Amino acid sequence: EMGKQVAMRALFIELNKTSYQRLRCWAIEHGTDGVPVESWNKDFRESVDAVVQWLHPDDFAFVLIDPTGLAPTPTQLTRLLQRPNTEVLINVMWDFINRFRRHDNFVPTCTDFFGPGYAKEFDVDKLKLDVNRAVMDCFAARIREVGGAAGGQRYRCARFPVEYVHCESRVRYYLFFATFSD
């Protein structure tokens, strides 16, 4: 209606082989000439460079990252976050983080995920902070830091808590929206 041609295509990435087979069947069934659908049986964390190459250089890209466990770290998303014309929506499972955050083998992952200040933010007993708000602030700051700036624009990252249906005070996950756009 506005005199513009818009080409769309979709890419889905799934690591689990059984889930991928279902996804592949869905992609074949629902892909059209107008919106071709492609699927990859890979680990998204290890595929960010391939995703950036899959995108055409001038494409606008909307990327939804919805993992079953811990989302990719901001560092793992660097090429995607720094790509112009790209908006990213990341599902960060607070329950998963909260369950494992005090385990020693999870600490190195947390440092990359939340930044070097995460440890004191997690120490709720000493600081008397709302831990999920403080830690998610760290993640948003890491996204902005890694995203940097492109074309003189400041990188933005907003978060939205999604609470359990019958327990409004308990956060299930956060959605982070990252973009260069105003």
Order of alpha helices (4+ residues) and beta strands (2+ residues): beta-alpha-beta-alpha-beta-alpha-beta-alpha-alpha-alpha-alpha-alpha-beta-beta-beta-beta
